[in-house]
Each structure stands twice: as structure tokens, then as C-alpha cells.
Amino acid sequence: MCDPVTITAAASLGSGYAAYGASATALVGSGLTASAITTQSLMTAASVGLTVGSGVMSMYNQKASSDMQKAKFEAQKQRYKSEEKSAFIEEKAATNKRKRDYVDNYNKKLALQSSMGRTLQSGSTDAILSADRNVLKRDLDYIGLSGFEKRLYNSQMAQESELAKQAVDPTADMFGTAVSTGLATKSLLKEIT
């Protein structure tokens, strides 16, 4: 594939040749001298070539801008997916830490109750440990819910980034059509001349 400068130059040259041929043919019958026809034809050809060339450069700028936007949205999507994974890992770490804290606290309270001569069947020991279990369940629910909310948010943002990236594609499609049309025009001009 050619670089943008080569394609622009080729499209401009092809358009210039077409305009030169058309204007020279039209001016021959007008009674102007050969030098006037050549000068006027060359000016017309140069003008058309510059116009086409600037149009092609504009399309390349749009394509470059489109590619940059798509890359930005892809990077955002990857960042949100990474944050989603991090939220999952943080949730699991927080859950495990809370469970370890519960077990440590349970053992301390059980040892304290045993030192006072109370057993697991004692009503007061059972009430204390039951209250701790309820607190643990609420804490784990909170940790799970907050982790789920973070993962859901990041998942939704990754999807929105993907949609935004896909919305940029029509510009690239128009660019491909315009370039292929310009190259077809160039090849037709070669066949004619």
C-alpha cells in the first residue's frame, strides 16, 4: 500500500491530466493560439489537481483522526476491563480479610468465655457468637454488593467505550471508498492516454 503523500500526488496528477486533456480539447476549436491553449489548459489542470489533492489530504486527516479516536476508545475499554478485574480481586481480598478477622475475633471471644467457665452451650456465649455471625454476614453482603457495583460500572463503561469506538468506523469506510474511487479514476486515465 502506498503512503499518503504518494497517493495524494498520484490522485492530483491523474486529475490534472484529465483536466488538461479536457480543457485542451475544448479550447482547440475556440481559435486560440497553441501557447494560449497550453497555458490555459495547464492552469486549469493545476487548479483541478490542487483541488483533488487537498480533498485527498483532507480524507487522510479524517482517517488519521478516526484512527486516533478508535485507539483512545480501545484504551478506555481496556482500562475499564482492567479496573473491573481489580474490583473483583479487591472484593475477594476484603472478603477474605473480614473472614480472617471474624475467626480471630471468634477464637478470642471463645477463649474469654472459656476462661470465665462458660461453655458453647451457655446462652450468653451463644448470644455473643451469634451476634458476631450476623455482623459478619452483613459485612460480607456489603463487601459483595459494593464490589458488584464497581464491577458493573466498569463493565458498562467498557461497553460504552466499545460502542463509541464502533461509531467512529463510518469515517473509515467513506475514506476507503473515496481512495478506491480515486485510484480507479487514475487507472482509467492511464488507459485513455
N, C-alpha and C positions, 0 to 999 in steps of 0.2 A: 504494500500500500504506500502511496506517495505521501510525502509530508504536506502540511497545509500550504506552504509557500509554493511548492511545485504545482499543486492542483490549482491554486489561485492564478498562477502565471499561465498555466495551460488554458484555463477557462477564459481568462482575459484575452489571450492570444487568439483562441478559437472564435470568440465573439467579435474580436477586432477584424479578423479575416472575413467573417461573414458580413459584417457591416461594410467593410472595404469593397468586397465584391458586389454587394447590392447597390451601394452608392455609385460605384464606378459604372455599373451597367445602366443605372438610371440617368447618370449625367452625360453619357456618351451622346445620347440623342438630343441633348439640350443645346448643342452648338458651342459649348465652352472649349477652350484650348486644352490640350493634354496636360499641361502643367497645372492649370487651374483645377482640372478634374482630379488629378493626383493629389494635390494639396487638400482640396475639399474632402476627397474620399479618405485620405489619411486622418484628417481632423475628426471626421465622423467615426472612423474606425477606432481611433484612440479614445474618443468620448464613450463609445459603447463598451470598449474594453475596460475602461476605468470603472464604469457603472457596474458591469458584471463582476469585475474583480472586487469592488467594495462590497457587493452583495454576498459574494462567496466568503470574504473575510468576516462579514457580519455573522454569517451562518456558523463559521468556525468559532467565533467568540461565543455565540449562543450554545454551541456544543460543549465548549470548554466550561462555561458557566454551569450548564446542566450536569456535566460530569462532576464538577466540584460540589454541587448541591447533593447529588446522589451519594458521593463519598461522605459528606457531612452527615446525612441521614443514616447511612450504614454504620458510621462510627457511633452515632447516638444509639442506634438499635443494639449494637454490641455492648455499649456501656450499660444500658438498661438490663440486658440479659445478665451481664456480669453482676450488677447490683442485686438482681433477683436471686442469683446463686448465693451471693454474700448474705442476703437476708435469710435465706434458708439455713446457711451454716451458723449464722448468729443465733437464730431461733433454737437450733439444736444445742448449741453451746450453752445458751441461757437455760434451756430446759434441763440439761444435764447438771449444770451448776446448782440449780434450785433443788433438784432431787438429791444431790450430794449433801447440800446444806440441810435438807429435811432429815436425811438419815443420820447425819452428825447430831442434829438437834434431838432427834428421837432417842438416840443412844444416850445422850447426856441426861435427858429427862427420865428415861427408864432407869439409869444408874442412880439418879437423885431419888426417885420413888423407891427403888430397892434399898437405898441407904436408910430410908425412913421406915422400912419394914413393910412397905406396901407391895402387893403382887399385881400382875397384869389383870387379874380378875377383880381387883378393887375398883369400885365405882369412880373414885376421884382420879385414879390413874387412867382409867378408860376414857373419862371425860376430857382430860388434858390431851391425851394422844389423839382422840377423835377430833378435837378442835384443831389440832395441828394438821391432821389429814385433810380437813375441809379447807384450811388456808392453803395447803399445798395444791389442792385441786383448783381452787380459784386462781392461784398464781400461774399454774400451768395453762389454764384456759386463757388467761390474759396474755401470757407469752405467745401461745399459739395463735391467738387472734391478731395480735399486733404483728407477728411475723407474716401471717397470711395477708394482712392488709398491705404490708410492704411489698411482698411478692406480687400481689395482684396489681398494685400501682405500677411496679416496674414492668410487669408483663404487658399491661395496657399501653404504657409509653413505648415499649419496643414495637408493639403492633402499629401504633400511630406513626412511628418513625419509618416503618416499612411502607405504610400507605403513602406517606409523604414522598418517600423515595420513588415509589411507583408512579406518583403523579408527575414526576419530572420527566418521565420517559417520552411523552409525545413530542417534545422538542427534538429529541434524538432521532425519532422516526422521521420527522419532517426534514431534518438535516440529511439523513441518509437518502431520502427520496430526491432532495434537491441536488445533492452531489452526483447521484447516479444519473439524473436527468442531464446535468451539465456535462458529464463525461460522455453520455450518448450523443449529445449535440456536437461535442468535439469530434467524435469518431465519424459522425455523418458529414461534418465539414471536410474531414480528410478524404472521404470517399468522393465528394463532389469536386474537390480541387485536384 
